[in-house]
């Protein structure tokens, strides 16, 4: 089993930045891909960014150029640097991990609110 705990969310003004972190524990050697998803009120959960163990990344079009995903394999932690935040980025951000055997793991989420 893998446990994921997010941190770093909060209230920020438009144009501001936040750095989200997700610490993994348990059978972390199983993890292949980390990702971040987000879910706004009344909307579906959408993929934001992913990163493989080797460091290959992908981003949703809506955040490309503003968000950066990174991971520290030694610390079993994945980060999401969010810059130039917009009100439409307001959502609960969830950390996600998938194992080499195809199992999926989710954190409980951290709230990001972008408002003046």
C-alpha positions in Angstrom: 0.0 0.0 0.0 1.0 3.6 -0.6 -0.2 6.6 1.3 -0.2 10.1 -0.1 -0.5 13.3 1.9 -0.7 16.7 0.2 0.2 20.1 1.6 0.8 23.6 0.5 -2.6 24.8 -0.5 -4.2 28.0 0.5 -5.6 31.4 -0.5 -3.7 33.4 -3.0 -4.4 36.5 -5.1 -4.6 36.3 -8.9 -1.1 36.3 -10.4 0.4 34.7 -7.2 2.1 31.4 -6.7 1.8 28.3 -4.5 4.0 25.2 -4.2 2.1 22.0 -3.5 3.8 19.0 -2.1 2.8 15.4 -1.9 4.6 13.0 0.4 4.4 9.3 -0.3 4.9 6.6 2.3 4.5 2.9 2.5 5.5 0.7 -0.5 6.9 3.7 -2.4 9.2 1.4 -4.5 6.0 0.4 -6.4 5.4 3.9 -7.7 5.9 4.5 -11.4 4.0 7.7 -12.2 3.0 10.6 -9.9 0.4 13.1 -11.0 -1.8 16.0 -9.8 -5.5 16.3 -10.6 -7.9 19.0 -9.6 -11.6 19.3 -9.0 -13.6 22.5 -8.9 -17.0 22.6 -7.3 -19.6 20.9 -9.5 -17.0 19.8 -12.0 -15.3 16.5 -12.8 -11.8 15.8 -11.6 -9.3 16.7 -14.3 -5.7 15.8 -14.9 -3.2 18.7 -14.3 0.2 17.1 -14.7 2.1 13.9 -14.5 5.7 12.9 -14.1 7.3 9.4 -14.5 10.1 8.0 -12.4 12.5 8.9 -15.1 11.3 12.6 -15.0 9.2 12.8 -18.2 6.4 15.3 -17.7 3.1 16.2 -19.3 0.7 19.0 -18.6 -2.9 20.0 -19.3 -3.1 22.8 -21.9 -4.7 25.0 -19.3 -1.7 25.0 -17.1 1.2 24.5 -19.5 3.8 27.2 -19.1 2.5 28.2 -15.6 2.7 25.0 -13.6 5.8 22.8 -13.1 5.7 19.3 -11.7 8.8 17.7 -10.2 9.7 14.8 -8.0 12.4 13.9 -5.5 12.7 10.1 -5.7 15.0 10.0 -2.6 12.3 11.8 -0.5 9.4 10.1 -2.2 7.8 13.5 -2.8 6.3 15.2 -5.8 5.8 18.9 -6.1 3.6 21.2 -8.2 4.8 24.7 -8.6 1.9 26.9 -9.6 2.6 30.3 -11.0 0.5 33.1 -12.5 -2.5 31.7 -10.8 -6.0 32.6 -12.1 -9.4 32.4 -10.4 -10.2 29.4 -12.6 -7.4 27.5 -11.0 -9.5 27.4 -7.8 -10.0 23.7 -7.0 -9.1 20.9 -4.6 -5.8 19.5 -5.9 -5.3 15.8 -5.5 -2.0 13.9 -5.6 -2.1 10.6 -7.5 0.3 7.7 -8.0 0.2 4.6 -10.1 2.3 1.6 -9.4 4.2 -0.7 -11.8 1.4 -3.3 -11.2 -1.4 -0.9 -12.2 -2.7 0.0 -8.8 -3.8 3.6 -8.2 -3.4 5.7 -5.1 -5.0 9.0 -4.1 -4.4 11.6 -1.5 -7.2 13.5 0.3 -6.6 16.7 -1.5 -5.5 20.3 -0.7 -7.6 23.4 -1.4 -6.3 26.1 -3.6 -8.3 29.3 -3.8 -7.4 32.1 -6.1 -9.2 35.3 -5.2 -8.7 39.0 -4.6 
